[in-house]
Amino acid sequence: MKKIRMIFVLVLAVSLPVLAQTNESMNRIDICKQNYHALFGGEALTGEGTDPEMMDILQKFIFGEVFQIGELSLKQREMITCITLATIQTFPQLKTHAGAALNVGVTPEELREVMYLTAPFIGFPKMLNAVSTVNEVFKERGITLPLGKQGTVTEENRHEKGVAIQDSLYPGGIVSAVSGIPGDMGEDVARFLTDYFFGEVYSRGTLDLKTRELLGYCVLTALEAESQLRSHFHGNMNAGNSPETITAAVIQCLPYIGFPAAIKALRIIKQESADPIPAENNLVRLSKIIVDPDQIDSYNAFLREEIEASMKLEPGVLALYATAEKEAPHKVTILEIYANRAAYESHLKTPHFQKYKQGTLSMVKELELVDVNSLIPGLKIK
């Protein structure tokens, strides 16, 4: 029986590209039946059960309409559905969709990682509830537990790996958000995020960062976490997800979380993708620096590394243009343009700026910061 079941799953997985596409002449009822059969192996819209009218509405809407929005595969849709159901702790539905996820090509290892990913967002107890539900499906399918290990870090390098991942997605981290907490314990929270969230969870195998960020956005959508939805929109963009993909993922969550939460997330996507910061809000500054002439080469090396990292990793850093006087190369002037003051303050807390700041303390003899106004706001530097 197990062999027959596995053959059925493989057939479904091979047929995914066809199932993900629909003929324009198909109506939502035909599309619903096709998707439902691919996911669950049964028939939709049977008119049976205690609430056939509501099941008719539900199935046509979810599998006949929502499943057609955006360019998401059935595999992506089921991972999104499973992580959303895990977040809102609806276990009967999670169990059903965990089976559907396996049917359309999600591997047991991938499905487990989807569940593990919820822990930093909703806490360990709720994550374990979801894992327990998914494990029931694994046992029913004859899948041996525990699954293979996917961790990639050690006690010695978890912080280093976490910093690398965090900086690639969220330059500056959350230091500014937790600064000023009594007892300086905000620094501990920032370290937890780096070491645990990014170092131990995001570094795990099976799911890439692009997938993890998209699924994380679905968790935050279900939680209606407005502030984090804004920052994670940009994290998704840095990971390689387009605004269209993020939008489709939120709409995939809609049947399970309702319109208010979904519309809130969609509004944030619209604002973050379409509302650039006005050029009038730019912070423009000249940094006039006198360096120890005997250490100018070392200073320039630190400066070059810092500027290259800032321009690559920080969207809020619009320009860092460094110059030195021809007759006095130890006299350096840097034109700095930031999207706004918040971007500047975030820049000051980044690891690459802190490395530059600490590394050049003994080299800088004088520093003058001159705030200036742009006479032509928004002018692009070619």
ChimeraX attribute file (.defattr): number of C-alpha atoms within 10 A of each C-alpha:
attribute: neighborCount
match mode: 1-to-1
recipient: residues
	/A:1	6
	/A:2	11
	/A:3	8
	/A:4	9
	/A:5	12
	/A:6	15
	/A:7	12
	/A:8	13
	/A:9	20
	/A:10	15
	/A:11	15
	/A:12	20
	/A:13	19
	/A:14	12
	/A:15	14
	/A:16	17
	/A:17	11
	/A:18	8
	/A:19	18
	/A:20	18
	/A:21	12
	/A:22	14
	/A:23	8
	/A:24	6
	/A:25	7
	/A:26	11
	/A:27	12
	/A:28	19
	/A:29	17
	/A:30	17
	/A:31	22
	/A:32	25
	/A:33	19
	/A:34	20
	/A:35	24
	/A:36	21
	/A:37	16
	/A:38	23
	/A:39	25
	/A:40	17
	/A:41	15
	/A:42	11
	/A:43	13
	/A:44	21
	/A:45	17
	/A:46	10
	/A:47	12
	/A:48	11
	/A:49	8
	/A:50	8
	/A:51	9
	/A:52	13
	/A:53	12
	/A:54	11
	/A:55	17
	/A:56	16
	/A:57	11
	/A:58	14
	/A:59	20
	/A:60	22
	/A:61	16
	/A:62	20
	/A:63	21
	/A:64	22
	/A:65	15
	/A:66	20
	/A:67	23
	/A:68	20
	/A:69	14
	/A:70	15
	/A:71	15
	/A:72	16
	/A:73	16
	/A:74	24
	/A:75	21
	/A:76	20
	/A:77	19
	/A:78	25
	/A:79	23
	/A:80	25
	/A:81	25
	/A:82	29
	/A:83	29
	/A:84	30
	/A:85	24
	/A:86	27
	/A:87	26
	/A:88	17
	/A:89	15
	/A:90	16
	/A:91	19
	/A:92	11
	/A:93	15
	/A:94	23
	/A:95	21
	/A:96	16
	/A:97	22
	/A:98	29
	/A:99	22
	/A:100	24
	/A:101	26
	/A:102	26
	/A:103	25
	/A:104	26
	/A:105	22
	/A:106	20
	/A:107	14
	/A:108	20
	/A:109	15
	/A:110	17
	/A:111	24
	/A:112	19
	/A:113	21
	/A:114	26
	/A:115	24
	/A:116	19
	/A:117	23
	/A:118	25
	/A:119	18
	/A:120	15
	/A:121	15
	/A:122	16
	/A:123	11
	/A:124	13
	/A:125	10
	/A:126	18
	/A:127	22
	/A:128	16
	/A:129	16
	/A:130	28
	/A:131	19
	/A:132	15
	/A:133	20
	/A:134	25
	/A:135	21
	/A:136	15
	/A:137	19
	/A:138	20
	/A:139	11
	/A:140	11
	/A:141	14
	/A:142	11
	/A:143	14
	/A:144	11
	/A:145	9
	/A:146	8
	/A:147	11
	/A:148	9
	/A:149	9
	/A:150	14
	/A:151	14
	/A:152	15
	/A:153	17
	/A:154	11
	/A:155	9
	/A:156	8
	/A:157	14
	/A:158	19
	/A:159	21
	/A:160	15
	/A:161	20
	/A:162	25
	/A:163	21
	/A:164	16
	/A:165	19
	/A:166	22
	/A:167	20
	/A:168	16
	/A:169	23
	/A:170	22
	/A:171	26
	/A:172	23
	/A:173	20
	/A:174	21
	/A:175	17
	/A:176	18
	/A:177	11
	/A:178	15
	/A:179	14
	/A:180	12
	/A:181	11
	/A:182	8
	/A:183	7
	/A:184	11
	/A:185	13
	/A:186	18
	/A:187	17
	/A:188	12
	/A:189	16
	/A:190	17
	/A:191	18
	/A:192	15
	/A:193	20
	/A:194	26
	/A:195	22
	/A:196	16
	/A:197	19
	/A:198	24
	/A:199	27
	/A:200	21
	/A:201	24
	/A:202	25
	/A:203	23
	/A:204	19
	/A:205	15
	/A:206	16
	/A:207	18
	/A:208	12
	/A:209	20
	/A:210	16
	/A:211	19
	/A:212	19
	/A:213	26
	/A:214	25
	/A:215	26
	/A:216	23
	/A:217	27
	/A:218	27
	/A:219	26
	/A:220	24
	/A:221	26
	/A:222	23
	/A:223	18
	/A:224	18
	/A:225	15
	/A:226	15
	/A:227	10
	/A:228	13
	/A:229	24
	/A:230	18
	/A:231	15
	/A:232	19
	/A:233	23
	/A:234	20
	/A:235	23
	/A:236	25
	/A:237	18
	/A:238	19
	/A:239	19
	/A:240	16
	/A:241	17
	/A:242	15
	/A:243	18
	/A:244	12
	/A:245	18
	/A:246	23
	/A:247	18
	/A:248	21
	/A:249	25
	/A:250	28
	/A:251	23
	/A:252	26
	/A:253	26
	/A:254	22
	/A:255	15
	/A:256	17
	/A:257	19
	/A:258	12
	/A:259	13
	/A:260	11
	/A:261	19
	/A:262	23
	/A:263	16
	/A:264	16
	/A:265	27
	/A:266	19
	/A:267	12
	/A:268	16
	/A:269	21
	/A:270	12
	/A:271	12
	/A:272	17
	/A:273	15
	/A:274	10
	/A:275	9
	/A:276	9
	/A:277	12
	/A:278	11
	/A:279	15
	/A:280	13
	/A:281	13
	/A:282	22
	/A:283	21
	/A:284	21
	/A:285	18
	/A:286	18
	/A:287	16
	/A:288	19
	/A:289	18
	/A:290	20
	/A:291	23
	/A:292	16
	/A:293	15
	/A:294	10
	/A:295	14
	/A:296	18
	/A:297	13
	/A:298	12
	/A:299	21
	/A:300	16
	/A:301	11
	/A:302	19
	/A:303	20
	/A:304	13
	/A:305	14
	/A:306	21
	/A:307	19
	/A:308	12
	/A:309	17
	/A:310	23
	/A:311	14
	/A:312	12
	/A:313	20
	/A:314	21
	/A:315	15
	/A:316	21
	/A:317	22
	/A:318	20
	/A:319	18
	/A:320	18
	/A:321	13
	/A:322	17
	/A:323	13
	/A:324	15
	/A:325	10
	/A:326	8
	/A:327	7
	/A:328	10
	/A:329	13
	/A:330	21
	/A:331	18
	/A:332	18
	/A:333	19
	/A:334	17
	/A:335	16
	/A:336	18
	/A:337	21
	/A:338	23
	/A:339	22
	/A:340	19
	/A:341	15
	/A:342	12
	/A:343	19
	/A:344	19
	/A:345	13
	/A:346	19
	/A:347	23
	/A:348	14
	/A:349	16
	/A:350	23
	/A:351	18
	/A:352	22
	/A:353	20
	/A:354	14
	/A:355	14
	/A:356	18
	/A:357	16
	/A:358	11
	/A:359	15
	/A:360	18
	/A:361	11
	/A:362	12
	/A:363	17
	/A:364	18
	/A:365	12
	/A:366	11
	/A:367	13
	/A:368	11
	/A:369	12
	/A:370	11
	/A:371	12
	/A:372	11
	/A:373	11
	/A:374	15
	/A:375	7
	/A:376	9
	/A:377	13
	/A:378	13
	/A:379	9
	/A:380	8
	/A:381	7
	/A:382	3
